[in-house]
Amino acid sequence: MSKDERPSFFTDEHFGADIVEGLRRLGVNVVSVNEVGRRTLGDDSHLDWATANRRVVVTHDTDFIILAAAQEHAGVAFCQMEKYDIGGMIRSIHALWERETDESCANRVQYL
């Protein structure tokens, strides 16, 4: 699978720069809510932006699961923060990136 087919990600405000940078070192295309100037906006706005930019939302906020059920989207990767340390979080998101395509992520919530 080419890098062009792999999903791109958008992390919400609960994911630190260390996770974003760790993913980038592994070749993952990822931006954070802070980097795109959306920190103060609501979850619905985040999902709309991620959808328009074909990015899977990486979150541990259950509100995204509810929002995703009501509209089309590029995908949601739901992470239980208490389940992983930083390295485990990076590995689980990277594993999703390696096995999925942007198309296979669309309109799905994936639990990591």
Buried (B, 14 or more C-beta within 10 A) or exposed (E): EEEEEBBBBBBBBEBBEEBBEBBEEEEBBBBBBBEBEBEEBEBEEBBBBBBEEBBBBBBBBEBBEEBBEEEEBBBBBBBEEEEBEEEEBBBBBBEBBEEBBBEEBBEBBBEB
